[in-house]
Amino acid sequence: MKVLVPVKRVIDYNVKVRVKADQTGVDLANVKMAMNPFCEIAVEEAVRQKEKGAATEVVAVSIGPVQAQETLRTALAMGADRAILIQTDQDLEPLAIAKVLAAIVAEEAPDVVIMGKQAIDGDNNATGQMLSALLDWPQAAFASELVLSAGSAKVTREIDGGLQTLEVALPAVITADLRLNEPRYASLPNIMKAKKKTLDVKELSALGVDTVPRLKVVKVVEPPKRTGGVKVENAAAIVSNLKSNGVI
């Protein structure tokens, strides 16, 4: 069973994000970048499935600039067998990313795609669902537990009322939630081995995929500063305070 794992290069979650002075986007100059945390969970899950014997090959794929090779090397050090970089300097929208991934799926013919439910930069939570629709594959989003078997996948997901268990036929798209697992740290020997693993680089234009933007960013601004709390004597005072501040 072949598992395809898309991964994204994003600003490290420990870094304070700064907005550009002209409000056209986020300042990426001299900022530490890392693998998207949900993508790390997806890679970890794919590697665990291989260690259990449920999967035979794990292929990581990323869409981004040449620096995204570092992200893919991290996936290889975690246990992925090989990697593919679709190189582009474009900041692609979820639909365009889903189309690119669909083209890679057509080439690689994986049995399952395991990916993070969302990226912490755009925070769209849409690519997995769009990929499923383009492929006409079943989807199981927000997985907190995954059991792969021949021809099917059993997925447990957290919902408002508790836990929901789904069984989907393979091939399928599965998106990873926060509590699916805790990603491992890549050991030094594995980091060294990752340098010898195959990492193929392809130009985005070679795929012949329509990546024309459908959305336009008007401006990017920082959220308003939080104000200090106030003490009130009773519930009526709470309601009065909320009304005066335009909350209700």
Residue pairs with C-beta under 8 A, 6 or more apart in sequence:
1 49
1 54
1 55
1 56
1 57
1 111
1 112
1 148
1 170
2 55
2 56
2 57
2 59
2 108
2 109
2 110
2 111
2 112
3 46
3 49
3 50
3 55
3 57
3 58
3 59
3 110
3 111
3 112
3 113
3 114
4 59
4 61
4 104
4 105
4 108
4 110
4 112
4 113
4 114
5 39
5 42
5 43
5 46
5 58
5 59
5 60
5 61
5 75
5 80
5 113
5 114
5 115
6 39
6 42
6 60
6 61
6 62
6 63
6 97
6 101
6 113
6 115
6 116
6 127
7 35
7 36
7 39
7 40
7 42
7 43
7 60
7 61
7 62
7 71
7 72
7 75
7 116
8 35
8 36
8 39
8 62
8 63
8 64
8 71
8 116
8 119
8 121
9 33
9 34
9 35
9 36
9 62
9 64
9 65
9 67
9 68
9 70
9 71
10 33
10 34
10 35
10 36
10 119
10 120
10 121
11 17
11 26
11 28
11 31
11 32
11 33
11 34
11 120
11 121
12 31
12 32
12 33
12 34
13 34
13 37
13 120
14 32
15 31
15 32
17 26
18 26
18 27
19 25
19 26
19 27
19 220
19 221
19 222
20 26
20 27
20 220
23 219
23 220
23 221
24 217
24 219
24 220
25 217
25 220
26 121
26 220
33 67
33 70
33 71
34 71
34 74
35 43
35 71
35 74
35 75
36 116
36 119
36 120
36 121
37 116
37 120
38 115
38 116
38 117
38 118
38 119
38 120
38 175
38 176
38 177
38 178
39 115
39 116
39 119
40 78
40 116
40 183
41 116
41 176
41 177
41 178
41 180
41 181
41 183
42 114
42 115
42 116
42 175
42 176
43 58
43 60
43 75
43 78
43 79
43 80
43 183
44 78
44 180
44 181
44 182
44 183
44 184
45 114
45 143
45 146
45 176
45 180
45 181
46 55
46 58
46 79
46 80
46 114
47 58
47 78
47 79
47 80
47 184
48 181
49 55
49 146
49 148
50 56
50 57
50 58
50 79
51 79
54 147
54 148
54 149
55 112
55 148
57 81
57 82
58 79
58 80
58 81
59 80
59 81
59 82
59 83
59 84
59 108
59 110
60 72
60 75
60 76
60 80
60 82
60 83
60 84
61 83
61 84
61 85
61 86
61 101
61 104
62 68
62 71
62 72
62 83
62 84
62 85
62 86
63 85
63 86
63 88
63 92
63 97
63 100
63 101
63 204
64 71
64 85
64 86
64 87
64 88
65 87
65 88
65 89
66 85
66 87
66 201
68 85
68 87
69 85
69 199
69 201
72 80
72 83
72 84
72 85
72 199
73 83
73 191
73 194
73 195
73 199
74 186
74 194
75 83
76 82
76 83
76 193
76 194
76 197
76 199
77 186
77 187
77 190
77 191
77 193
77 194
78 183
78 184
78 186
78 190
79 184
79 190
80 197
81 197
82 197
82 198
82 199
82 200
83 197
83 198
83 199
83 200
84 104
84 108
84 199
84 200
84 201
84 202
85 199
85 200
85 201
85 202
86 100
86 104
86 202
86 203
86 204
86 207
87 201
87 202
87 203
87 204
88 203
88 204
88 211
90 96
90 204
90 211
92 100
92 211
93 213
93 214
93 215
94 122
94 124
94 126
94 127
94 130
95 126
95 130
95 214
96 209
96 210
96 211
96 212
96 213
97 127
98 126
98 127
98 130
98 131
98 133
98 134
99 134
99 209
99 210
99 211
100 204
100 207
100 209
100 211
101 113
101 127
101 131
102 131
102 134
102 135
103 207
103 208
103 209
104 207
105 113
105 131
105 135
110 171
111 170
111 171
112 148
112 153
112 170
112 171
112 172
112 173
112 174
113 128
113 131
113 137
113 171
113 172
113 173
113 174
114 146
114 174
114 175
114 176
115 127
115 128
115 131
115 173
115 174
115 175
115 176
116 175
116 176
117 125
117 128
117 141
117 142
117 175
117 176
117 177
118 124
118 125
118 126
128 139
128 141
128 173
128 174
128 175
129 139
129 141
129 173
129 175
131 137
131 173
132 138
132 139
132 172
132 173
135 171
135 173
137 171
137 172
137 173
138 168
138 169
138 172
138 173
139 168
139 172
139 173
139 174
139 175
140 153
140 155
140 157
140 166
140 168
140 172
140 173
140 174
140 175
141 157
141 174
141 175
142 157
142 158
142 175
142 177
143 155
143 156
143 157
143 174
143 175
143 176
143 177
143 180
144 156
144 157
144 158
144 163
144 177
144 179
144 180
145 155
145 156
145 180
146 153
146 154
146 155
146 156
146 174
146 180
147 153
147 154
147 155
148 170
151 169
151 170
152 167
152 168
152 169
152 170
153 167
153 168
153 170
153 172
153 174
154 165
154 166
154 167
155 165
155 166
155 167
155 168
155 174
156 163
156 164
156 165
156 166
157 163
157 164
157 165
157 166
157 177
158 164
158 177
158 179
168 174
186 194
204 211
230 241
232 238
232 241
239 248
242 248
